[in-house]
Amino acid sequence: EDKNVTECDKKLLIVQFDNGHKSIFDLSEIEAEAAYELPNFVQFDQAERPEPQLWNAGLVAPPMISYEDAFVDEGRLRIYAALQATGVVLIRGAPLEQGVCADLASSLSTLRVTEWGSM
């Protein structure tokens, strides 16, 4: 659908669609959302994405990283790369306590809480 910005002042952005629908956005909310920096957000450029690795005889062992390394930037980037390439990464040396898995997962991304809990 075509859309046209019909009005934009210092407070509102109003977009009018050809089908008659009109959307009104508060510019202060858009600016606040755009300025918000997610603490664990990582955006990968297309060029930085590793080649996918098939789960076949060539994958001798899944990628592994230590629990301690998972909380430093370089280790976190290795986790993201392994997840993009193989879809799995094993974490060695994690404490055997309730909530450790959820804490690690929420440090890497958004953890979705369901009716069964967080993890």
C-alpha positions, 0 to 999 in steps of 0.5 A: 500500500502507498502511504503518505506523511500528511502531517509532521510537527514537533509532537506528532507524525501522522501517516495517511494510507490510501485505504483511508487508515490513519496512524498517529505516532507520538514523536517523543515516544519514537525518539525515546524508543530509538535512543534506548540502548538494549544492554545485551543487543547485538546486531550482526552485519550480513558480512559477519555471519558465519557459514552454517555448519550442517549437523553431519559427520563433519560436526565432530562436537558442538561448539563449547564455551566456559560459563565465565567466558559467556559473560565477557564481550568476546565470549558472548560474540563467540556464543552468537557466532556458534548459535548462528553457525550450528544452532547450538553451543554447550556451556561448560562449568556453569554452577548447578543452581536454580536460575543459572540457565535463565540468568545466562539466557537473559544475558544473551537475549530476551527471555520469554516467560511463559505460563510454565515459568522462565526456565 
